[in-house]
Amino acid sequence: MTTPRATTHLISCIRNEGPFLLEFVAHHLVLGFDRIFIAANDCDDGSGRLLAALQAAGYVTYLHHKVAPGTIPQHQGYARLRARHDIDGADWLMMLDADEFLNVHIGDHSVGALIAAAPAGVDIIALNAATFGDDGIARWRPGPVTGMFLHRLPTRSRPNADIKTLTRSPADYGAIHNHSLVRYRGPKPLLTAMRGDGSLFGVNPGRPLWQQLRRLPAAEITHDWAQYNHYAVKTPDAYRLRQRRGRGAAPAGDPNLRHNDDYFARRAAASMPDSTILRYAPALARMMAAMLTDPAIRRCQERTERIFADRLNAPPPEPA
């Protein structure tokens, strides 16, 4: 008797990521996620229309999300998606931003292969970032991000300490944060987590999970079995738009102090070659081509690219 395949859901919260959404969705469908849920936070770049077209074609489940002042957009968006849809219906749940792409190095390179490799009793798979630079590309151009930026920071670099988690039995948790599920309410006194090399560590539900599952010590950073590629800066002009749109993990209305010039410089200089994600390129190209045969999706994708290019070419706003 064969064991039923584990089902996986992916959840994301985005703001003004229009040109990059098609690739993000296609990539994670190629990796084998069963459903993708996306909340769009106060978008004005055509992202909402594109997501609506992708939903109509059956590729995603989309929520137009009006952010309440003072709330954390991602946390509120996740909660609203969860209240409206069966987020918890899968065996495993992962959260990723639109500039983060799961990259599995074992088995058939699917999310299912990663889950199947986890020993029995593992509750959380904690994967480190692999942070990519700008590859010396001065100006944004349309095209898959995963094929454009092929150099990352060395493994033990501090930005790679960040983790994103794939969590079993999401219904056992009271809330979803941007790095992990939190407020565990299941029966286990100690949760077991697996790093990206298959090694295990304990997680104490009696301590805030967001503190334990936000980043790993530098000595424990690993990309052996899997990583998530983080395209945190892309090109200098695209990064300037990122600075302006604010942060999804900070209260709405707060100034964006994180994405400053130092943040860009430390990541843009990445020089370690890493083209492992190109293993998905043929299947990704086929998936994106199939999506773009839908006239509504193609029209919305082209519109987001035009809006993005116009904003890149516009003069920066006057300081307040």
N, C-alpha and C positions, 0 to 999 in steps of 0.2 A: 504494500500500500504506500503510495507516494505522499509525501508531506505537502500540504497546500502551500503555494507560493505566498510569501508575506506581501501584503499590500502596503504601499507607501504613498503618503501625501506630501506635497511641498506647499509652503505658505510664504507669501512675500507681501511687503508693503512698499509702495513706490511713490515717488513724486517726480514728474517731468523727466521720465526716462525713455520717452517715445522711441527714438531711433534704435534703442538697444533691446526692446522688449521681445521682438520677434525671435531674435537669436536666443535670448534667455529661456523663453518658453520651449522653443524647438530643441535646444540642447538637453533640457531636463526631461522632455518626452523621450528623446533618444536614449537617455540613461535608464528609462524604465519607470519613472514616477507614474503612478496611476491617475492622479488628479493634481492639478495645480490651481491654487487659490491666490488671487491677487487683489489687494485693496489699493486703490489709487487715491492718494491724499491731495485734494485740492489742486489737481493738475490743470494746467492751462496750455499745454503744448501738443494736444491731440492724443495723449496717452489713453485717456478715457475712451475715445472713439475707437482706437485700435483694439483695446481690450474688449470692448463691446462686440466688435467684429470677430475677434478670436473666440469669444464666448458663443456667439451665434453659430460658429462653425464647429463647436464642441471641443476646442483646445484648452480652454481655461474656464474657471468660475471667477467672475469679476464683481467687485463691489466699488461703487462710487462712494468715497469716504470724505465727508466734510469734517475737518478737524476742529474740535472744540478748543477755544483759547486756553492756554496753560496746560493742556494735556500732552502726553508723549505720543506723537502720531503713530508710530509703529505699534506700540502696545495697545492703543485704542483700536487701531485698524485690525489687528489680530483678533481682539475680543469681539469686534462686530462681525468679522467673518465667521468666527466660531459660533456666535449666537444665531446666525442665519443659515449656516451650512454644516454638513456632517464632517467637520474637520477631524473629529475623533473616530471616525468610522474605519480608519486604516489601522494596521498593526504598528506602523512607524510613521513619525512625523518629523519633517525637517523644515527649518526656516532659513531662507537665503535672501539677500538683497539682489537687486537686478544687476549689480556689478560683480557678483560672486557665482562661480560655476563649479559644481562638483566634478572631480576628476579622480577616477578610481583606477588603481594600478594593478589590480589582481583579477583573476578569473576572466570573465568576458567583459570586464570594465563597466559593468552596470551597477546601479544601486543595489539590485538584488544580490549580486556577487559579494558586495561588501557586507550586507546583512548576513548572508549565508556563512561567511567566514567568521563571524562573531561567535565565540563560545556560548553554549547554553547558559542562561542566567544573566547575560549582559543586558542592561537596561538602557544604556546611553552609549552612542558612538560619538566620541569627541574628536573632531578633525581640525587640524591646524590650517591656517591660511598659508598660501604661497602668494606673496605680494609682488605684483608685476609693475614694471615701470612704463615709461613713455616710448622706449625704443628709439629715441631721437626724432620722433615724428612731431613736427612742429604744429601741424594743423589737422583738425579732424577731417575725416572723409568717411563716407558710408562704407559699410562692409563689416563682416564678423569680427568682433573684438578678439575672439579666441585665436584668430589667425593673424592678427595684426601685431600683437604684443607678445613677444616670445623670450623675454628676459625678466628674471625675478631676483629678489633679494636672496642672499645666502640663507640656508635653512634656519640657522640659529639667530637670525635678525629679530629684533624686538617686535616689529609689526606682524611677524609670522606667529607670535605667541597667541594671538587671538584664535578662538575656536568657535565653530558652529557645530551644533549637535543634531544627531538623528536619534530620536527617542522612541522607545517602545511604549505601547499602551498610553497614548496621549490623554485619554480620559482620566487617568490617575493624577493629573496635574491641574491646578486651579487656574493657571494663566500661562500665556505664551509671551516671552520676551524675545528680544532680537538675537540673542545668542543661545538661549536654552528655554525649555519649559521650566516653570517655577511653581512653588507652593504644592509640593508633592502631598497627595492625600491617599496613597495606596498603602498596602499592608507591610511593606518591607522596612525594617529598621535601618538597613544600609543598602544603598543602590550601588550597582557595579557599572563602571564606565570603562570603555575601551578606547585607548589612544589610536592614532593612525598607523601604528605598527603592530597592532594586535595585543599589546601589553595592557594590563588591567589596573585600575585603581578604584578605591572606594569613595563614595560620595555620601555625605551625611545629610539626610533630609532635615535634621534638626537645625542645621545652619542654612542661611539663605542660599539657594541653589545658584542664584545669579553671581554670587561671590566666588563660588567654587568652579563654575562652568563658564567663566568669561575669558580666561586665558590660562595657559600652562606655563610653568617655569621654563626658562630658555633651554635648560638641559634636557627637557622632555619634548621639545618640538620635534616632530617627525612627519615625514611625508611618504613613508615606506609603502603602505597599503593604499592610502588615499589622501587627498588634500582638497581644499577648495581654492581655486584660483581667484584671487581678488584683484580686479582691475580698478584700483582705487583712484588713479589719477588720469589714465588715458593720455590725452594730449594736453598741452598747456592751455589752449583755448577752451577745450571741453571742461577742464578743471575749473576755470573761472566761472562757468555757469554752475558747476556743482557748489562752489563757494556761496553763490547768491541764493540758491534754493533752500538753504537751511539744513537742519539735521533732523532725521527721523527718530533718533533716540534721545532727543532733548525736548523739553517743553516747548510747544508751539509759541513762537514769538520771541524766544531767546536768541541773542546774536550767535552766529556760527563762529565760535572761536577756535574750533578744532581744525577746520580745513584751512589752515593758513599757509604762508609760503614755505615754512619749514617742513610742514607735513608733505607738501608736494616734492620739495627738493630731496628729502630722504628716500622717497619711494621712486621718483623719476629716474634716479641714478642706478637703478637695478641693472646688473650686468651678467647675472648667471643664466646661461641658456637653459630653457625648459620648453620644449615643444611637445611634451607628452600629451597635451590635450588635443593635438592634431589627429590623434587616433580616431576621434569622433568626426573629423571634418567631412568625409564622404557622406556619412549618414545625416549629419547636420545639414549639408547642402541639399540633400534630397528632401528632408523634412521642410526646410525653409521654402524650397521651390514649390512643394505641394501646397503649403499654406498660401503662397502668393498667387496660386491659380484662382483663389477666391477673389473676385473683383473688389469686394468691400475691404478685405484685408490689404490688398495691394494699394488701393487708393489711400487708406488710412496710414499705411507705412510710408508712402511717398510724402504725405502731408506732414507727418512728424519730422521727417528729414528736412523738408523745406523750412519748417518753423525753427528747427534747431540751427540750421545754417544761417537763417536770418538773424537769430539772436547772437550767434558768434560774430557776425559782421556788424552788429549794432554797436554804437559807442557805449562804454560803461556808464551806468547811472551816476549822476552827481552825488557826492557824499552828503549824508543828511546833516 
